[in-house]
Amino acid sequence: MRVSILQHVAFEGIGSLREWLASRKAEVALTRLYLGDTLPDPGCYEWLIVMGGPMGVHDETGFPWLAEEKRSILGAIEGGKRVLGICLGAQLIAAALGARVFRNGEREIGWHPVRRVGEGPRKGLAAAIPDGSVVFHWHADTFDLPPGAVGFLSSDACGNQAFHLGERVLGIQFHLETTLESARALVGGCPGDLVPGAFVQSEAEILSHPQRFTALRPIMSRVMDVMEGAGPVTAA
């Protein structure tokens, strides 16, 4: 398994994904866009994982590699690669597919539940994240659903929390990969985001629930298993 990871800032790493990738003996190549690394050729990988970051998909003046990154993501999707986008990564997938990405009505940071939307079949990726899961959020932007994509999760703060395009392309607005250590790094990297708001929790609230980080790990692994094609998943 050859996996390419696009990283946008040093303090947003892959968290618990490292364990899943190690369990599959994956060959992992990390592209650190913030250091000027060259984007990978889609022929060199089978999986593309696009991580989060504090910039927006339209911030091409400050981050000129964003334009090429969106083209690269589109090429990966069109080439039939497995593509996972997390937070900014999900927004980049949406933008690459022609959907609108814009400021959400509320900043959403901390632990908030996501709930199932739609009446589609509860199987595959649409069933991999249990209804009502309390997950970790850190975002101010959101997206419209890309053409052909199926949205399947929402939260009180944000209508579109997750979408899939078949079983190979998944965008999630939240962070299933987050560990206590990576959450501390995110708090340290973006302290200015923790301003009072209806859906913004304090540093203490974010870090005082270690059991929640533990609970994310099997959900993240289940999502990856479904994308890998380990077997069908049907919601209870």
C-alpha positions in Angstrom: 0.0 0.0 0.0 1.5 3.3 -1.1 0.1 6.3 0.7 0.8 10.0 0.0 0.0 12.6 2.8 -0.4 16.3 2.1 0.5 18.3 5.3 -0.2 22.0 5.4 1.4 23.0 8.8 3.8 21.4 11.1 1.3 21.2 14.0 -1.4 19.2 12.1 0.0 15.8 11.7 -1.6 12.4 11.1 -2.3 11.5 14.7 -3.8 8.0 15.1 -3.6 7.4 11.4 0.0 6.5 12.0 -1.0 3.3 13.8 -3.4 2.2 11.1 -0.9 2.8 8.4 1.8 0.9 10.3 -0.6 -2.0 10.8 -0.9 -2.3 7.0 2.8 -1.9 6.5 2.1 1.1 4.3 4.8 2.9 2.3 4.1 6.5 3.4 5.4 9.6 1.6 4.9 12.9 3.4 4.6 16.1 1.4 5.1 19.2 3.6 3.6 21.9 1.5 4.5 24.5 4.2 8.2 23.8 3.5 7.8 23.9 -0.3 7.8 20.2 -1.0 6.8 19.2 -4.5 3.3 17.7 -4.9 3.5 13.9 -5.7 2.7 12.4 -9.0 -0.6 10.4 -8.7 1.1 7.5 -10.3 3.3 7.1 -7.2 0.5 6.3 -4.7 -2.7 4.4 -4.2 -4.0 6.5 -1.3 -4.0 10.3 -0.9 -4.7 11.8 2.6 -5.2 15.5 2.7 -4.8 17.0 6.2 -6.1 20.1 7.9 -4.6 23.6 8.3 -5.5 27.1 9.4 -5.6 28.6 5.8 -8.6 28.6 3.6 -9.0 27.0 0.2 -9.1 30.4 -1.5 -5.9 31.8 0.2 -3.8 31.3 -2.9 -2.0 34.7 -2.5 -0.5 33.7 0.8 -0.2 30.0 -0.1 0.4 29.8 -3.9 0.7 26.0 -3.8 -3.1 25.7 -3.0 -4.0 26.1 -6.7 -1.7 23.3 -7.8 -2.8 21.2 -4.8 -6.5 21.4 -5.9 -5.5 20.3 -9.4 -3.5 17.4 -7.9 -6.5 16.3 -5.7 -8.8 16.4 -8.7 -6.3 14.3 -10.7 -6.2 11.7 -7.9 -9.9 11.4 -7.8 -10.2 11.2 -11.6 -7.5 8.6 -11.5 -9.5 6.3 -9.1 -7.3 6.8 -6.1 -8.6 6.5 -2.5 -8.8 10.1 -1.3 -9.4 11.1 2.3 -9.8 14.8 3.2 -9.8 16.0 6.8 -11.1 19.5 7.7 -9.3 21.7 5.2 -8.6 18.6 3.3 -12.4 18.0 2.9 -12.8 21.6 1.8 -10.0 21.2 -0.8 -11.7 18.1 -2.2 -15.0 20.0 -2.4 -13.3 22.9 -4.1 -11.4 20.7 -6.5 -14.7 19.1 -7.6 -16.3 22.5 -8.2 -18.3 23.0 -5.0 -18.5 26.3 -3.1 -16.4 26.7 0.0 -17.3 29.5 2.3 -17.4 30.8 5.9 -19.6 28.9 8.2 -22.2 30.7 10.3 -20.4 29.6 13.4 -16.9 28.7 14.3 -16.9 25.1 15.6 -14.1 24.0 17.9 -14.1 21.2 20.5 -16.2 18.2 21.1 -19.6 18.2 19.4 -21.8 15.3 18.1 -22.5 14.6 14.5 -25.8 13.1 13.4 -26.9 11.2 10.3 -28.8 13.0 7.6 -30.6 11.7 4.5 -32.5 8.5 3.9 -29.9 6.6 1.9 -28.7 3.1 2.7 -26.8 2.8 5.9 -23.8 0.9 4.7 -20.2 1.5 3.6 -18.8 4.9 4.4 -22.2 6.2 5.4 -22.3 3.7 8.2 -18.6 3.8 9.3 -19.1 6.7 11.6 -21.9 5.9 14.2 -24.8 8.3 14.4 -24.4 10.7 17.3 -20.6 10.2 17.6 -19.0 13.0 19.7 -16.0 14.0 17.5 -13.4 16.7 17.6 -13.9 19.8 15.5 -11.7 22.8 14.6 -13.0 24.8 11.6 -14.6 28.1 10.6 -15.3 27.3 6.9 -17.7 24.9 5.3 -18.7 23.7 1.8 -21.6 22.8 -0.4 -21.8 19.2 -1.5 -19.8 18.5 -4.7 -21.7 17.3 -7.7 -22.5 13.6 -7.3 -21.4 13.4 -3.7 -23.6 12.1 -0.9 -23.7 14.1 2.4 -24.4 11.9 5.4 -23.5 13.8 8.6 -24.4 17.1 10.1 -24.0 19.0 13.4 -25.9 21.8 15.2 -23.2 24.3 14.0 -22.6 23.0 10.5 -25.0 21.5 8.0 -22.4 19.6 5.9 -20.0 17.6 8.1 -19.2 14.6 5.8 -19.6 13.5 2.2 -18.5 10.6 0.1 -18.2 10.0 -3.6 -18.5 6.3 -4.0 -16.4 4.4 -1.4 -13.1 5.8 -2.5 -13.5 9.5 -1.8 -14.4 10.8 1.6 -14.4 14.4 3.0 -14.9 14.9 6.8 -15.1 18.4 8.3 -14.0 17.0 11.7 -10.9 15.3 13.1 -11.2 11.6 13.8 -7.4 11.2 13.7 -6.8 13.5 16.7 -5.0 12.3 19.8 -4.5 14.1 23.0 -0.9 15.0 21.9 -2.0 16.3 18.5 -4.9 18.3 20.1 -2.3 20.0 22.3 -0.2 20.8 19.3 -3.3 22.3 17.6 -4.2 24.4 20.6 -0.6 25.6 20.7 -0.6 26.4 17.0 -3.9 28.3 16.8 -4.5 29.8 20.2 -6.2 32.9 18.6 -9.1 30.7 17.3 -10.3 30.0 20.9 -12.5 33.1 21.1 -15.9 32.9 22.9 -18.6 31.4 20.7 -21.7 29.2 20.9 -19.7 26.2 19.6 -16.2 27.1 20.7 -14.8 25.3 23.8 -11.9 26.4 26.0 -8.5 24.7 26.0 -9.4 23.1 29.3 -12.7 21.7 27.9 -10.9 20.4 24.8 -8.1 18.6 26.7 -9.9 17.4 29.8 -11.6 14.3 28.2 -8.8 11.9 27.4 -11.4 9.1 27.0 -12.9 10.9 24.0 -9.6 10.8 22.1 -9.4 7.1 22.8 -12.9 6.6 21.5 -12.0 8.2 18.2 -9.3 5.6 17.3 -11.6 2.7 16.4 -13.9 5.0 14.4 -10.9 6.3 12.4 -9.7 2.7 11.8 -13.2 1.6 10.7 -13.3 4.4 8.1 -9.9 3.4 6.8 -10.9 -0.2 6.7 -14.0 0.6 4.6 -12.1 2.7 2.2 -9.5 0.0 1.9 -12.3 -2.5 1.0 -11.9 -4.7 4.0 -15.5 -5.6 4.0 -19.1 -4.3 4.1 -20.2 -2.2 7.0 -23.9 -1.8 7.8 -25.3 0.4 10.5 -27.2 -1.2 13.4 
